[in-house]
Amino acid sequence: MKRLYILSSGAGGSDFITQEAKRALDECEVVVSYRKYAKELSELIGDREVYTSGMTKEIERVNQAIESAKSGKTTALISNGDVNVYGLATLVVELVDTYNLWEEIEVISIAGVTSFLAAASRVGAPISGDFAIISLSDRLTDINLIDKRVKFALEGDFVFGIYNPKSKKRIQPYLNFLERLKEVDEKIVIIASNVGRDSENITVTSSKELIEKGLEHPEVTMSTLIIVGNSTTRLTSNNLVLTPRGYLEKYDESGELKS
């Protein structure tokens, strides 16, 4: 069958791309990508045929990748982070289904390391248990639904990640998020930008500080990921972030069950 890979490039740069993704890329004759990601992976892409485009051109890129695969060329569609976390897997599957191409094209998703997971590994062990991930972009999701998801994540005491917090024009979902933070106890917050790239910057702060700086926070942009701790998240003696799983509440340090 003709083959189309939806290939995760990982959090940023080339450090978080998996071996599986590299092997898939080796098979490909054509690469379709957002311009920035193709540039970051240029050494891996090599002299393959490449099609790139800019922001908001997702449908165009997916159609280009589908047409390339239909022509008989094994094709990789690059999706940043993980293809199923605000990536292009959903659009590829939807369009292939719409065009009824399942008998013609084999679609293969390759998983990747998201910035949420990559940033968490940089600062200690902030996730541990149940977590949620929410995008504040209302380009494709109604703002009222975004607000509801933030509300329930806080009420459910999840550790949760915030993707796409704000842009120059898209600020209301972020303002609503800050208002929700005011309603709960102070929490540890991780602000991570450009994870995996040369300009990577990760800061551990508090929800209080995030609220105080509001829209003017210099580290919160479209390229930022925010991780909000839950009620048990704390700092270790050397300032790493820890959300205990609960082992030492049930067992002593030797592993024996507490009485």
N, C-alpha and C positions, 0 to 999 in steps of 0.2 A: 504493500500500500504506500501511497504518498504520505509523507510524514511532516507534521508540524509540531515543533517543540515550543512550549511556553516555558521559557527558561528564566529562573530566578537568578538575579545577579547579586543578591545579598544586600546588606545594609548600605554599603557605599564603597567606592574604590573596588579593589579586587581581592581583598583579604577575606571576605565573607562568602565568596562564591564557592559552592561545594564541588567535590570531585565528580559527583554525578553530573553536575551542570557542565563541567569542563569536558567530560567524555561526550556528552550530547552535542556540545558545540563542535567538537572534533568531527562529528558526522555531517555537520551542516555545510551546505554550499552557499546559503544566503542568510543574512542577518538583517532583521528589521528592528529598529530601536528608537527610543527617544534620543535626541542628539547628544545630550550630556552623558548618558550611560554608555553609548557607543564609544565616546572619546575615552572614558575611564577604562574601558575594556579593550582598547585598541590593540594591545599586545597579544591578547588572547584571540581576538577576531582575525588578526593578520590580514591577508590579502583577499579575504572572502568578499563576495558581492554584498554591499551594505546599502540599506535604504533607511534614512533618518528623517525625522520631522520634530516639530517643537511641541510646546505645551498645548493641551486641549485638542490634540490631533489623534486621540486614541483610536477612534473608529477608523480613521484613515490608515493608521499603521496596522491594525488588525486585518482590515480588508487587503492591504498590500501583502501581508504574510500569508493569508489564505490563498490569494491568487498565485503567489510564488509556489506554495505547496501544490496547488492544483496543476501547475505547469510541470510538475514532476521533480522539482528541486527540493531537497530536504532543507527545511527552513527553521530558523530559530527566531522567535519573537522575544526580545529581552524585556523583562519586567523587573523593576527594582524591588528589593526586599524579598518578599515571598509572593508568588503569583496569585495566591489566594487571600492575601492580606492587602486590600485596596489595590490589588494588582490587576493584570489583564486576563486572568483565567476566566472570570465571569463573562467578559465580553466575547472572548473567543468561543466559548462553549455556546453562548446564546446565539451568535451569528452562524456558527457551523450548524446549529440546530435549525435556525431560521432558513438557511440555504439548503437544508437536508443533504449534507455532505458526509454523513457518518460512514457511508459505504465507500467513499472516495478518499477521505483523508483520515489518517491515524493521528489523533491529537494526544500529546504526551506532556503532562505538567511535571516540571522539575522543581522540587521544594528549595527554599532558601532561608537564610538566617535574617530575620527582620531586624530593624533598628531597635525595636522594643527588647528583643532578646539580647542583641549585641550590647546595647547600652546597659542593660541589667548586669551583664557579666563584667562590665567595667567597674562597677561601684560596689560589688559584694554579692549579697543574696537577697535582693529586695522583693522577689516574687513569691517563691516557695509553694503557695497554695493556689486557691482559685483566683482568677484574674479576669479582667475585661479589657477590651481595646475599643476605643471610640474615636471616630474622626469628627472634627468640628467643621469640616467643609460642608456647606449647605448647597453646593453646586448640584449635587444629585440626590441629597437627602433633605427632607423637610426639617426646618429649624426646630419645630415643636417636638419632633421625634428625637432629635439630637438632645434637646433639653431633658426629655423624659429619660433617655438612656443615662445621661450624667447623673440625674437625680437618683435613679435606682442603683447605679454603681456605688454611689456614696451611701445610700441607705443599706445596701447589702454588704457593706464593709469590704468590698473588693479592693485589691491593689488594681489600679487600672492605668492604661496608657492613653494619652491623648495625641492623636496624629493631626496634622494640618491645623494647628491652633488658630492662626490668623494670618491674613495677608494685609496689604495696605488698604484695600477696600472692604475686605470681608472680616468684620470685627465683632458683629453682634453675637455670634455663637460663643466667642471667647469671653465677652463681657458677661453673658449669661452663666458660663462656666465659673467665672470668678464669684458671681453672686451666690451660686450654689455652695462654693467653698466656704463662704462666710457663715453658712447655716450649720456647719459641723465643727467638731473640735479640730485644732491645729494638726496638720499632718506633714510628714516629711515629703518633700518633692524633689524629683530629679529632673533637671533640664538638660537635654542632650541635643546638640546640633551637629550636622554633617558627620555622623558616626561612620568611621572607617575611612574618612577622607583626611587629607593633610590638615584641613581646617577644623578637625574634630574639637569640640568643646563640650565638656560635661561638668555640670555644677550641681552640688547637693545643697538644697535650701529648704525653705518651709512654705506652707500654704499662706502663712501670714505675709511673708515677704513677697510672694507672688501677687497677692491681693493688693498690697501697698503700692507696688510699682505699676499695677494696672496695664493699660495699653502701652505704656512707655518702657516696659521692661526690655532692655537692649538685647537680651538673649532669646526672646520669644519671637520667632518669625515663621514663615511657611516651611522652612527647613528644620524646624524644631520638633522634637518629641518630648512630651512631658509624662513622667511616671509619678502617680500619686500613691503614696503608701496607705496601708489600712491602719486600724487602731492599734495594732501590735508592732508596727514598723518602728525601728529605732536605730540609733547609731551605735556601732561597736566602739571599744576603747581607742581604736586607731582610725575612727571616722569612716568606716565602711557602713553601708546600709544593710540592715538585717531585718527580714520579716520571718520570725521563727515559725517553723512548721508545727511545733508542739511536741517534739520528741522529748525535751527535757522537762516537760510538764508531766509526762506519763512515765518516763524512765529516768533512773539516776545516771550519772556519768559513766558507770560501768556497763550500762545496758540492762540493768535489772529493773523489773517492774516496780514502781513505787507502791508502797502499801497504802 
